[in-house]
Amino acid sequence: MEVWVNGSIDKALLILKRKMNREGIFGGLRERQLYVKPGDKMRAKRHRAALLRRQRERRDGRARTVSQ
């Protein structure tokens, strides 16, 4: 990634951080900071999917159905 410095190094660093944030580099680094077991990853993924599904249902006005 390339950033041109036109005077202030602080401004160049700010631009670099903004570009890295848009590219998702910081998110990838944050994920690799500590080990998460595969089962825990799957559980979190299912939990997030359920939350998003409920939010979508609420937004669309559909009632949640209970199957028996």
Secondary structure as GFF3:
##gff-version 3
##sequence-region A 1 68
A	DSSP	alpha_helix	9	23	.	.	.	ID=ss1
A	DSSP	alpha_helix	25	31	.	.	.	ID=ss2
A	DSSP	alpha_helix	38	60	.	.	.	ID=ss3
###
